Amino acid sequence: MAGRHKGINRRSALFAAGAAIAYSALEQPGRAGTITRALSTGPTDPGQRADLAERAIVKRHVRPLWGLTQRKLGALVWPASAAEQSFGRWCYWWQAQLLDCAVDAASRARTPERIDRVVAIARGIRTRNITGWTNRYYDDMAWLALALDRADRLLDIRFGDAVEELRAELIDGWNPAVGAVPWRFGDDYYNTPSIGPTAIAWARLGELSRAGDLADFLHTRLRDAHSGLILDGVHEPGGRVNRTIHTYCQGVTIGLEAELALRTGESSHRDRATALVAAVADELTDAGVITATAGGDSGLFMGILARYLAEVALSLGDTTAADIVHASARAAWEHRAEVDGLPLFGTDWTRAVTVREYPGTFLPLADSAAESSVNLSRDLSVQLSGWMLLEADHRLTAAGR
């Protein structure tokens, strides 16, 4: 669901407060350095650009959890205050996306440092979640299942029975009367952000029939007949549809149909994926670039769409999807700012990130409106979106797409 942070429960808050004692071992909040508009294109190789995006996030956001050097998470904003770096406030699904990007980087160029980072972030998520790998939100758990499964398949890194625990919890969320999985335990809202990643995880974990049922649900219940795009969700019982259109709803649906087309060979899934990519190109791009969202949770929406456009381009040879990823990557890179030589992305990849220079000082703590006016966000989500995009661009280029 857009714009929501899941709150921490009382037990979690008390644990975090007690763990703040360990914070003295952490680095002090970093200063912003010199912020400039990027006047040169810099490296042209997509792998080098992805590497710089990775280095920027690692330097600015990734920190030990409660002084535990083998457990790390990403601070939700940068520069981060001492309170932010103590991880009293966190966001499970942002950390799952951070883990997925870390897997991308390790797959691009495997190094001991990158492998250690994947392990540390996964351990950080498990430790900070306190009660285990699972929580009450099916979208959160699906994202983590996908990231952990990719770590296993691509890097041969396995975290015990974590994926199986998450898979079982997602299956328990299935409501046969509705034919879908809700947003969270006990909720009446059945939304694409939960159904899409859950179904992709099921398809990859051998639950093809269930994944196919969820794909049919999205196509028949949440597809807008006029635009061909996928709507946000529906309340059941009652059938009240939330007709909001988000980029990442298209992304996970494209990814799901591509996964099923590849694994079942059924042409209907290929046709649906192709049609949805075409609708995205018509409705959700500006000069071929994925349209802007904002900060907060929505900061990740563009990157998620880019990830699954790359997947459909690679698995089904969809050239329109590849073109959107390449155009978006060029735009995001050309319009970036730089801080100490590392990229800083905005919420709109078609506009320059323009900020005043604050050498050696903290970034001003601007409100969301002020950040939007200069196309700048301090949110980890926005920077992850840029990193995810550049990794997708690299994968396509390396495959000759």
N, C-alpha and C positions, 0 to 999 in steps of 0.2 A: 504494500500500500504506500502511496506517495507521501512523503513528508512526515514520516513517523519514526521516532526512535523508540525502541522497546525499553521501558523503564526497568531498573534493577529492583529486585525484591529486597525486603528488609534484611534477610539473612545475607544476601550478597553485599548489601551496603555496609553492614556491620563488619563483614569479613574484609572488605576493601579498606574500611577505616582502620582496622587493626593492622592491615598490611602496609599502611602508609608509613609505619615506623621504618620499614625497609627502604623507603624512598630516598633516604640520605645517600644510598649507594648509587642512585641513578645520576645520569648526567643532568646538569642544570638546563633549563629551557634554552634552546639555541637562539641566537640572534639572527635577524633576517638577512644580514649582509647587504650587499649593494644590489638593488633591484633595478634592472634596466630593460628597455624594450630590446628584443633580439633584432639587431640590425643586419645580421648576416644569416645565410641559410644554415651555416654549420655543416655537419656531416650529411651527406646525401644518402648514405647506405641505411636502409631501414633497420638493420640490426644494430647499428651504432646509435641510431636515434632511440630505439627501444632501450638500449643499455643506459643512455643518459636519463631517460624517464625513470628507469629502475633506480639508478643511483640517487636521483633527486628525492624519491619517496623514502628510500632507505635512510638517507642522511637526515631528512627533515622529520619523518614520522615514526620510523620503527625504533622501538625502545624496549629494554628489558621490562618484563612484568614484575613489579614489586621487588626489583633488585635481583631477580632470578635470571642469570645471564643466558641460560639455556631455554628460556621461555620468553617469547617476544610478541608484542602486539603493535598496531599502528595507532598513534595518537590521532584523535578525530579531527584536530585542527592543527595548523602550524602558523606561526610559532605557538607552542603549547605551554600553558602555565604549569606550575608544579602540580596543581590539582588535576589537570588533564593528563599529565604524565603518570599520575598514580593510578589511572584507569578505574577510578570510582565510577566514571561514566564510560560506557563503551557501547559498541554496536556489533552484535554477533555477525550479522550478514555482511557488514563492511569488512570485517576481519576474514570472513570466508572468501570474499572477492580479493583481498590482499593475498591470501594463501594461493588462490588460483593464479594470480599474476606472478607470484613467486615460482609456481610450477612452470608457467610459460617461460620465464627467464632461464630456469635450470634446464628446460628442454631445448631452448635456443643454444645455450652454451653451458654445458655441464661443468661446474667447478665445485670443489669441496665447500667453498663459502656459500654458494647458492643452495646446495643440498642441506647444509646445516641450517640455513635460513628457513627453508621449507619445514624442517623438523621443529625448529624453535617456534614458528608461528602456529603450527598445529598444536603443539604442546601448550602454547600460551592461550589458545582458544579453550582447550580442555580445562586448563587450570582456572582461568577467569570465569568460565561458566559454572564453576563450583560443583554442581550436582552431577556432571557427566557430559557427554557429547550432545545430548538432546535438550530441547526446551519446548515451549508451548506453541511455537510458530512453525507451521509446515514449510513456509517459504525459506526461512532461515535454515532449517535442517536439510532441505533439498540442496541449497547452495553449498553447504558444507559437505554433504555427501558427494556432490559432483567434484569438488576440489580434492577431497581425500581419495576418491576413486582415480582421478587423473594422476595424483602423486603415486599411486600404486601402479597404474598401467604404464605411465611414461617414465617414471623414475625408480620404480621398484622400491618405494618407501611405503611401508604399511604400518598402520597404527592399531595393532590388535584387531579387535572386532568392531572398531568404530563404524565402518561403512555398513556392516550388517546391522548394528544397533540402529543406525539412522534409517536404513531401508525398512526395518521392521516397524519403526515408529511411523514412518510415512504410510505404510500399508495399513496400520491400525487407524490412520486418519481417513481412510476411504469410507465414504458414505454411499452405500449401494442404492439408497432411495433417491439420491440426487445424481449419482454417477460421477462424483468428483471428490476432491479433497478441499477442505475449507482453508481459509487464511490461517486460522489458529484453532487450537483445541476448543471445542464447544461453541464455535462461532457459526453464524448463519451466512457468512459471506464467502462465496466460492469465486476466487479471483485468479486471473491469469498469472500474476506473479507467484502464486503458490502452485497452481496446476501445471504451468509450463516446466519449471525446473524439476518438479516432482516426476513428471512424465519422462523427461530426458534421463533422469537418474534411473527410473525403472527400466527404460529401454536399454540402457547400458549395463544394467545389472540382471538382465534376463527376464524381466517382467513385461514382455512385449504386448501381451493381450491387454493388461491394465494400461500400459502406455497408449495403446491404440484407442482404448475407451476414452482417455482424457483428451487425446487429439480430436476425437469426434465431438466431445463436449465443447471444446473451444470453437470448432468449426460450425457446429449447429446452433450453439447457444450464445456465443459471444462474438461472432463475426458480423460486422456491420455490412449489410447488403449493398449500401450505396458506395462506400469507399473501399470495401474489401479488407479493411483493417480490423484488428482484434480489440474489443472493448475491455475495460478493466475487470468487471466482475458482475455477479448476480447474487442477490439475496434469496435464499430458499429456506422455508417455503415462501411463496408469494410471487417470485419471479421478477422482483424489481431490479432492473439492470442499471448499473453505473456505466454511462456511456463515455466516460473519459477515455481518451486515447493517449497512451504513453508509448514512447519508443521501445522500451524494454519489453513490453507486452508483445510487440511484433517480433523482437529478437528471440525470446524463448519459444514462441510458436514456430518461427522459422527453423530454429534449432531442433525442435521436436519432430517436425515433419521431415526434415532432412535425415534425422537419425532413423526414423521409421522407414523412410524410402530406402536407405542403405541396408537396413537389417531385414526388411521383409520383402523388398523387391516390388512392392505394390506401387503402381503408377499413380494412384490417387494421392499418395503422400508427396511424390515429386511434383505433381500438378499443383497441389495446395501450396507447397513451399515456393514454387516459381511464381504463382499468382500473388502471394503475399509480398515477395521481394519487389515485384512490379508495383504493387500498391504503395509500398514504402518509398520507392523511387518517385512516384507521382505526388505523394501527399506529405512525406516527412523528410524531404531533402530540400536544400537551397543551393542551386547550382551544383547538384550532385553531392553536397555535404549534409550529413545528418543534422537535423535541426536542433536548436539549442533547448536546454531544459533550465535548470537552476542549480543551486547548491543543495545541501542536505541530502536526504535519501535519493532525490532525483538526479543528483550529480553523477550517479552510476549508470543512469538509464542509457545514455548514448553509447558508452563503452560496451555495455551488455549487448546492445543491438549490433555493434561492430563485431564483437566476438562471434556471434552466430551467423552474421552475414559471411564472415570468413569461413565458417564451418560449411555452409551450403555451397560456397564457391569451390571449396576443396573437394567436398564429397560428391556434389552433383554437377560441378562445372558451370555454375551460374555466373555468367560474366557481368551481369548487372550488379549482383551483390559484390563482386570483386571491385568493380569500378567505384561503388559507393565507399568502400573501405579505403581504397587508394586516395580518392579525392578528399575524404575526411582527414586522413593522415597528413596529406600535404597541407591542408588548410590549418589544422591544429598546430603543426610544426611552424608554419610560416607566421602564425599570429601569436606565438608564445611570447612570454617575457622570459628573462633569465635572471637568476639569483646566483651570484658567484659561479656563473658559467653553466648552471643546471636549469633545465626548463621548468617553467611554471605555466600551467594551462588555465584557460578561462572556461566559463560555462557555455560560451558560444564560440565554436571553432571557426566561424567566419569573420570574427571581429578581433582586432588586435587587443592583446592584454596590455592596457596602458595604466601604469601606476607611477606615482611620484617616487623619487629616489629617497630612501631612508638609510643611508650608509651607516652600518654599525649599530642600528637600533631595531627595536621590535617593529614589525608591521603594525600599522594602526588597527585597532580593533573595530573595524567598520561594521555597520549593521548590514543586513542582507541587501537592502536597497542600494546602499553605497557601493557594495562590492559588485552588484549587478551593473551599476552605471559605468564602472571601469572594466567590466568583464573579468573580474578577478574573484576567486573564492579561496578561502583558507581551508576549506573542507578536504579531508582525505578523499572523500568520494569523488570529487571533481578531478583530482590528480590521478587517482586510480583509473578513472575513465580514460584519460589521456594515455596512460601507460598501456592499458588494455588495447586501445586502438592501435598503438604503435607495434605492439606484439602481433596483433592480427595482420597488420600491414606487412610485417616481416615474414610471417608464415606464408602468406600468399606470394610474396616476391620470391622467397626461397623455393617455392613449389612451381615457379614459372607462371603464376596466374595473374 
